[in-house]
Structure formats: C-alpha cells, structure tokens
C-alpha cells in the first residue's frame, strides 16, 4: 500500500499531532470524524486543527470508513468498545482498525472481537511517550493480527511501531504496567514538591532525587530499593507515619504517603523479612516472586 488513506476517529491533541507529522511525511489523504466537530464550544478548535493539517472532516463513522483503509481510534478508553461495535458493520476485509486508547488488555480484547468478527484486522496500539513531542514518530507498541501489516505499511512514513505479538491486549498490558509507574511517580512528585515547596527546600529535593534516579541503571536501582524494602519494611512504616504527620502539619494532603504506608505494611504482614531470614535478597525478582506466592 504505497499511498495509504488514513482515518481518525476523534481529532483531539493526539490525532492532530500524529496527522500533522504524517502529512509532512507524505501521507496525502487523511480523514477524521469527531462527534464534537459541530459543537459550539469545541467545534471551532477541531476545524482549525483539521485545516492546519489538511485533514478532511466527514459527517459519520460510515463515511469515514468508506474513505479510509487504516482507521485509528483516539478517543477515550470508556468509549472504545462502544465505538468499535458501532464501526463493525461498516468494516471490510481490507480495513485495519487501530485502537490507540489507553485501555486495559481486557478492553482491547473486546474491541478485537468486534473487529475480527467483521473479518477485519485489529491492532492494539499502545502509545508509550507524549505525542506532541514526537508527533507521528511517537513510539507505539503494537499487537494483534494486524500489527505486522500496519508496521510494514506505515514505517515508510516514519511511524515508530514495534510489534509485540499477534495477541490483542499484549501492547496495552505494557502500557498499563508503565502507567503504574509514570502516573504514580507523577502523583508522588506532586505530593513531594508540594511539601518541599512549603518548607522552601524544593530545589534541593529535586537535586537529591535526580542524583538517586540518574546515578545508576534503573534495574540496579530496582534491585537496591525493592530488596532492601522487603527487609526494612517495618521500620519504613514507622517513617511514613512521621511523614504523614509532617504533611498534615504543613496542610499538604498525604494521599500518596498514606498509600505508601499501606503497601509497606502489607510487606510486613507477608513476613518477607522472616522469609528471607533478614538477609537482603539478590534481585527485585526474588521479592516479586515472594509477593506473588501470597496473593
């Protein structure tokens, strides 16, 4: 497919930036349908984005599928299954349906059932970095029976697609696991910086954290932090109680700190220190296996 025709369901920030990049990479025909495109509040911005990227807005999902062979859905996880089911009657064998929403593996499997039920190919697409920074070259992990074909078609247009396997849900599992850290880390950072700003030590705290996080490979850091926590969890529960008191005194909501204490207490309750005979294990994997054996 030398000149693929692209369709986007939803024309928000992600779709706009990907389309902007694809247009510059040589894609000539891009269509989109966004249910808010005629909304008084949001419509003008959608039309302005479409004009800038030379994307043609169409009036329905059926019309979108009549033009485009590769369909990207970039809306919201809560609507993803419903949209796939609505689209399914209009899918043909030559369609490739790519769901880019940040959704659970189970959601992607449900979308796969709807798409493959129409004898079309499905791609579970997991966007792994911020889209505005990378545009169409944003790293995308892809799984499903259409993943390899999608990569072959779109690689000449500079899309950065890595095929995981042919099983819908695998790419999104990677995304969800990464999000545990990235969204959790951001939440922790908000709480940390709120408190450190209150005490006027925010720059010093950032420098200290930077030194810890960048001073060694992440796997080595995981080995250091997780294995030691398994042995010293009880002491760290006490430390987090003091952290929570400090935050409350500073009128900083200790949401993440309370949950951290809960996680640490669960490790104490599992008896990991006794299981490892109070000796720090060699790898974080040893700790994870011990936790899995009790859950």
C-alpha positions as a printed NumPy array, in Angstrom:
array([[  0.   ,   0.   ,   0.   ],
       [  2.11 ,   2.864,  -1.337],
       [ -0.374,   5.638,  -0.609],
       [ -2.455,   4.587,   2.38 ],
       [ -5.604,   6.538,   3.152],
       [ -5.836,   7.23 ,   6.863],
       [ -8.885,   7.816,   9.03 ],
       [ -9.027,   9.078,  12.611],
       [-11.941,   8.602,  14.977],
       [-11.551,  11.547,  17.296],
       [ -9.484,  14.592,  16.432],
       [ -8.022,  15.727,  19.726],
       [ -4.429,  16.505,  20.623],
       [ -3.006,  13.071,  19.808],
       [ -4.755,  12.745,  16.446],
       [ -3.849,  16.302,  15.471],
       [ -0.145,  15.853,  16.187],
       [  0.082,  12.448,  14.512],
       [ -1.728,  13.749,  11.436],
       [  0.491,  16.818,  11.316],
       [  3.529,  14.551,  11.204],
       [  2.032,  12.096,   8.714],
       [  1.161,  14.918,   6.351],
       [  4.742,  16.16 ,   6.443],
       [  5.944,  12.581,   5.863],
       [  3.976,  12.302,   2.63 ],
       [  0.512,  10.988,   3.513],
       [ -1.833,  12.753,   1.114],
       [ -5.296,  11.67 ,   2.256],
       [ -6.379,  11.825,   5.886],
       [ -9.986,  11.891,   7.072],
       [-11.485,  12.261,  10.51 ],
       [-14.785,  12.091,  12.32 ],
       [-15.137,  13.67 ,  15.751],
       [-18.574,  13.745,  17.346],
       [-17.753,  17.178,  18.784],
       [-16.761,  18.741,  15.466],
       [-20.018,  20.707,  15.197],
       [-20.211,  21.588,  18.876],
       [-20.414,  25.333,  19.517],
       [-17.675,  25.21 ,  22.138],
       [-15.243,  22.609,  20.815],
       [-16.033,  22.585,  17.092],
       [-14.021,  25.661,  16.076],
       [-10.791,  24.241,  17.513],
       [-11.348,  20.895,  15.769],
       [-11.938,  22.61 ,  12.423],
       [ -8.855,  24.8  ,  12.916],
       [ -6.718,  21.715,  13.571],
       [ -8.144,  19.987,  10.517],
       [ -7.431,  22.992,   8.316],
       [ -3.854,  23.213,   9.567],
       [ -3.132,  19.542,   8.857],
       [ -5.224,  19.334,   5.667],
       [ -7.429,  16.683,   7.243],
       [-10.917,  16.279,   5.778],
       [-13.671,  16.114,   8.393],
       [-16.557,  13.823,   7.45 ],
       [-20.066,  13.559,   8.824],
       [-20.227,   9.998,  10.156],
       [-18.278,   6.884,  11.021],
       [-19.722,   5.134,   7.99 ],
       [-18.458,   7.885,   5.716],
       [-15.047,   7.756,   7.391],
       [-14.728,   4.027,   6.697],
       [-15.846,   4.484,   3.121],
       [-12.783,   6.654,   2.503],
       [-10.025,   5.227,   4.71 ],
       [ -8.402,   1.801,   4.842],
       [ -6.463,   2.326,   8.074],
       [ -8.601,   3.571,  10.945],
       [ -7.064,   4.945,  14.125],
       [ -9.351,   5.368,  17.138],
       [ -8.021,   8.031,  19.507],
       [-10.897,   8.988,  21.765],
       [-11.179,   7.613,  25.309],
       [-10.982,   4.157,  26.851],
       [-14.511,   4.448,  28.232],
       [-15.913,   4.82 ,  24.713],
       [-13.546,   2.475,  22.876],
       [-15.599,  -0.735,  22.92 ],
       [-18.819,   1.06 ,  22.002],
       [-17.144,   2.807,  19.069],
       [-15.697,  -0.472,  17.778],
       [-19.1  ,  -2.116,  17.957],
       [-20.655,   0.847,  16.149],
       [-17.984,   0.713,  13.461],
       [-18.065,  -3.067,  12.975],
       [-20.971,  -3.176,  10.458],
       [-19.017,  -0.905,   8.117],
       [-15.686,  -2.734,   8.312],
       [-14.412,  -4.697,   5.326],
       [-11.65 ,  -7.241,   4.888],
       [ -9.152,  -4.631,   3.718],
       [ -9.629,  -2.409,   6.772],
       [ -7.073,  -2.226,   9.577],
       [ -8.591,  -0.922,  12.817],
       [ -6.081,   0.52 ,  15.288],
       [ -7.171,   1.404,  18.802],
       [ -4.725,   3.875,  20.392],
       [ -6.684,   4.496,  23.576],
       [ -5.052,   3.887,  26.949],
       [ -7.245,   0.959,  27.912],
       [ -6.89 ,  -2.325,  29.761],
       [ -5.946,  -5.532,  27.946],
       [ -9.485,  -6.834,  28.502],
       [-10.967,  -3.796,  26.73 ],
       [ -8.624,  -4.332,  23.782],
       [ -9.681,  -7.979,  23.589],
       [-13.334,  -6.913,  23.416],
       [-12.5  ,  -4.494,  20.586],
       [-10.586,  -7.266,  18.833],
       [-13.682,  -9.489,  18.969],
       [-15.816,  -6.78 ,  17.375],
       [-13.301,  -6.041,  14.624],
       [-12.349,  -9.606,  13.798],
       [-15.999, -10.539,  13.823],
       [-16.234,  -8.306,  10.763],
       [-13.261, -10.153,   9.176],
       [-11.037,  -7.092,   9.506],
       [ -7.603,  -6.813,  11.079],
       [ -7.129,  -5.308,  14.515],
       [ -4.164,  -3.567,  16.125],
       [ -3.889,  -2.942,  19.841],
       [ -1.77 ,   0.212,  19.804],
       [ -0.092,   1.479,  22.967],
       [  1.391,   4.967,  22.792],
       [  4.465,   4.971,  25.012],
       [  5.58 ,   8.623,  25.03 ],
       [  3.903,  12.07 ,  24.858],
       [  2.522,  12.562,  21.343],
       [  3.108,  16.336,  20.923],
       [  6.845,  15.875,  21.377],
       [  7.179,  13.076,  18.812],
       [  4.141,  13.594,  16.549],
       [  3.805,  10.643,  14.112],
       [  7.115,   9.206,  15.318],
       [  5.852,   8.609,  18.838],
       [  6.823,   5.081,  19.95 ],
       [  3.863,   2.734,  19.594],
       [  3.836,  -0.852,  20.81 ],
       [  1.51 ,  -2.919,  18.628],
       [ -0.094,  -6.327,  18.999],
       [ -2.962,  -8.093,  17.255],
       [ -3.4  ,  -9.806,  13.92 ],
       [ -2.886,  -6.545,  12.001],
       [  0.222,  -5.318,  13.83 ],
       [  2.848,  -6.536,  11.38 ],
       [  0.887,  -5.315,   8.356],
       [  0.42 ,  -1.9  ,   9.959],
       [  4.135,  -1.619,  10.654],
       [  5.009,  -2.582,   7.079],
       [  2.609,  -0.007,   5.633],
       [  3.403,   2.897,   7.951],
       [  7.171,   2.543,   8.506],
       [  7.965,   4.264,   5.175],
       [  6.066,   7.244,   6.579],
       [  8.284,   7.367,   9.673],
       [  5.864,   5.854,  12.17 ],
       [  7.756,   4.205,  15.033],
       [  5.873,   0.936,  15.517],
       [  7.233,  -2.057,  17.441],
       [  5.361,  -5.323,  17.015],
       [  4.937,  -7.242,  20.279],
       [  2.959, -10.272,  19.083],
       [ -0.347, -11.191,  17.44 ],
       [ -2.381, -11.191,  20.646],
       [ -4.678,  -8.249,  21.323],
       [ -4.074,  -6.91 ,  24.814],
       [ -0.323,  -7.515,  24.948],
       [  0.639,  -4.   ,  23.887],
       [ -1.849,  -2.444,  26.28 ],
       [ -0.55 ,  -4.619,  29.117],
       [  2.829,  -2.963,  28.57 ],
       [  1.181,   0.453,  28.586],
       [ -0.769,  -0.232,  31.776],
       [  2.296,  -1.536,  33.617],
       [  4.281,   1.518,  32.573],
       [  1.438,   3.788,  33.648],
       [  1.54 ,   2.366,  37.163],
       [  4.97 ,   3.92 ,  37.473],
       [  4.608,   7.048,  35.36 ],
       [  1.261,   8.21 ,  36.757],
       [  2.141,   7.039,  40.251],
       [  5.508,   8.751,  40.055],
       [  3.868,  11.975,  38.907],
       [  1.415,  11.811,  41.801],
       [  4.267,  11.195,  44.211],
       [  6.165,  14.075,  42.679],
       [  3.214,  16.424,  43.166],
       [  2.957,  15.482,  46.838],
       [  6.735,  15.707,  47.295],
       [  7.057,  19.085,  45.627],
       [  4.026,  20.488,  47.433],
       [  5.634,  19.658,  50.776],
       [  9.163,  20.685,  49.807],
       [  7.889,  23.991,  48.419],
       [  6.109,  24.587,  51.725],
       [  9.41 ,  24.106,  53.544],
       [ 11.316,  26.102,  50.902],
       [ 13.596,  23.189,  50.011],
       [ 12.11 ,  22.233,  46.624],
       [ 15.273,  22.849,  44.57 ],
       [ 17.36 ,  20.823,  46.987],
       [ 14.859,  17.96 ,  46.957],
       [ 14.793,  17.876,  43.148],
       [ 18.593,  17.715,  43.036],
       [ 18.65 ,  14.909,  45.59 ],
       [ 16.028,  12.847,  43.757],
       [ 17.764,  13.435,  40.433],
       [ 21.009,  12.079,  41.851],
       [ 19.248,   8.944,  43.106],
       [ 17.325,   8.264,  39.912],
       [ 20.046,   9.003,  37.372],
       [ 23.099,   7.732,  39.199],
       [ 22.718,   4.11 ,  38.023],
       [ 20.758,   1.907,  35.6  ],
       [ 17.106,   1.547,  36.567],
       [ 17.339,  -2.218,  37.074],
       [ 20.149,  -1.725,  39.565],
       [ 18.058,   0.901,  41.326],
       [ 15.09 ,  -1.507,  41.444],
       [ 17.339,  -4.179,  42.918],
       [ 18.572,  -1.757,  45.557],
       [ 15.247,  -0.238,  46.573],
       [ 12.892,  -3.21 ,  46.38 ],
       [ 15.165,  -5.774,  48.013],
       [ 16.053,  -3.512,  50.932],
       [ 12.421,  -2.524,  51.406],
       [ 11.464,  -6.191,  51.746],
       [ 13.75 ,  -6.441,  54.77 ],
       [ 13.226,  -2.999,  56.286],
       [  9.519,  -2.507,  55.598],
       [  8.534,  -2.328,  59.28 ],
       [ 10.945,   0.492,  60.008],
       [  9.772,   2.306,  56.906],
       [  6.146,   2.032,  58.021],
       [  7.144,   3.99 ,  61.103],
       [  8.993,   6.509,  58.956],
       [  5.94 ,   7.001,  56.759],
       [  3.812,   7.625,  59.851],
       [  6.134,  10.505,  60.633],
       [  5.965,  11.689,  57.01 ],
       [  2.169,  11.714,  57.18 ],
       [  2.262,  13.763,  60.383],
       [  4.67 ,  16.212,  58.752],
       [  2.429,  16.64 ,  55.716],
       [ -0.677,  17.113,  57.828],
       [  1.077,  19.748,  59.912],
       [  2.058,  21.523,  56.681],
       [ -1.548,  21.205,  55.429],
       [ -0.436,  19.039,  52.495],
       [ -2.834,  16.192,  51.681],
       [ -0.858,  12.94 ,  52.247],
       [ -2.705,  10.801,  49.715],
       [  0.298,   9.003,  48.243],
       [  2.1  ,   8.771,  51.567],
       [ -0.866,   7.021,  53.183],
       [ -0.95 ,   4.524,  50.333],
       [  2.811,   4.03 ,  50.558],
       [  2.425,   3.179,  54.231],
       [ -0.325,   0.695,  53.296],
       [  1.934,  -1.038,  50.752],
       [  4.814,  -1.207,  53.22 ],
       [  2.549,  -2.607,  55.938],
       [  1.388,  -5.317,  53.537],
       [  5.01 ,  -6.405,  53.108],
       [  5.367,  -6.586,  56.878],
       [  2.192,  -8.653,  57.129],
       [  3.52 , -11.067,  54.495],
       [  6.537, -11.752,  56.677],
       [  9.061, -11.117,  53.912],
       [ 11.826, -10.281,  56.374],
       [ 11.4  , -13.667,  58.027],
       [ 11.087, -15.418,  54.678],
       [ 14.46 , -14.032,  53.601],
       [ 15.987, -14.628,  57.035],
       [ 16.606, -10.884,  57.397],
       [ 19.08 , -11.085,  54.512],
       [ 18.694,  -8.704,  51.564],
       [ 17.853, -10.836,  48.502],
       [ 19.913, -10.594,  45.329],
       [ 17.256,  -9.295,  42.957],
       [ 13.955,  -7.444,  42.96 ],
       [ 12.575, -10.517,  41.172],
       [ 13.045, -12.56 ,  44.352],
       [ 10.811, -10.116,  46.206],
       [  8.168, -10.036,  43.483],
       [  8.032, -13.83 ,  43.399],
       [  7.604, -13.9  ,  47.181],
       [  4.742, -11.397,  46.94 ],
       [  3.094, -13.341,  44.109],
       [  3.205, -16.531,  46.153],
       [  0.971, -14.881,  48.764],
       [ -1.506, -13.102,  46.504]])
